[in-house]
Amino acid sequence: MKELEYLKKEYLKIQTPQYLNQEGWHEISQKLESQKRLANSPLFARGLTFAAVAVLFLGMVFTTLQAAKPGSLLYPVKIFSDDITALISGNYEGNIEKRAQDVINVQNSREDFDQAAEEYLKALEKSKQNAQKPEEKQQFKNTLEDQEQKLKNAQKENQPQNEKLKELINKTIEAKGEIEGVKKKMQNSNNHENENGNNGENGNPVRIRD
Amino acid sequence: MEDLSNLITRAQNGDKDAFGQIYSIFYQRIFRFCKFNTKQNATAQDICQETFFKAWKSLPSFSQKGGSFQAYLFKIARNLIIDMSRKKKEERLPDYFDVVSDEHVEEKVERDEKTAKVQQALAQLNEIDRQIVILHYFEDMTQIEVARVIGVKEGNIRVKTHRVLKKLKEIIGEE
């Protein structure tokens, strides 16, 4: 094919720029050298080691914190770390579950139990304040129901802290009631509006589904 | 100059000077290939340099028994051109075909009519077919080497090359 031969001649005429002819290899050589230097650099090696140690250290701190029990020095740090996690993830119910578990775990020590109970109530309050949307309220209610059951089971098995546990259960029921109350109040108000002629598009009263 | 095979072995053992000699053997061809595909000097230069940098990094895994070194280099260059072309599509910069039609009028007049015709025909082929023409007819690579560069089975490349040539003739004939 003659036309291809013409184009091939043009292709072969393509000239390399002066820069490549003079500096091309030098540029690559320097790049390879600097990469080698970086890999062999004590600073780079130290940086890598430091990063590895830091990750290891943080991992150990996290594991130690998670194992901290009420009454220990690290327990307030654990609470703080859980609060930060909840703030970032927006999941406050997780803290209620953790604190309820703490309460159950330390029933045999009065002082530790008091600290755990106090933290449980705080977590309850924070979570209640953050449950604004209907789905969050539902989630909050479900969590409270689970904790109520857990605390009731613990109450059956534990006589010394019976009264305190009863108080926590009541607070849990109270918080649940508040959420339910808000929900019912909203439903009643909607029903009331419908009865007063605030109808749907087809003229029929709007039914509220539970 | 030393035998290419020895240079490769030395370079694989970390000898940078040997790789420097390999560079001087191939850089003009790699640049030419990049320039023809990208139509831009600066981009072709960058891709050419990056090709050798990547080639050095993956040199330990290159096997001389597994294929020719020029196929290995052109494959790296082709992949980089494809990557660049994808990025350019996102940035809406002119691609191969646009460049052909965007050339200065004066240059178009000056250029041999037949060359322009075949170049435009080439631009109408898909990327793989275009590379078959460039590598096999312009770079004089064997069909096996072309198959390695474009990632086609060696058994199919003969038929494919024949079809591409036929297609090219048809396009040129239509115009």
Interface residues (C-beta under 8 A of the other chain):
Chain A: M1 K2 E3 L4 Y6 L7 K8 E10 Y11 L12 I14 T16 P17 Y19 L20 G24 W25 E27 I28 S29 K31 L32 E33
Chain B: K16 G20 Y23 S24 Y27 Q28 F31 R32 K35 F36 N41 Q45 C48 Q49 F52 F53 W56 D112 K114 T115 K117 V118 Q119 A121 L122 V133 I134 Y137 F138 L165 L168 K169 I172
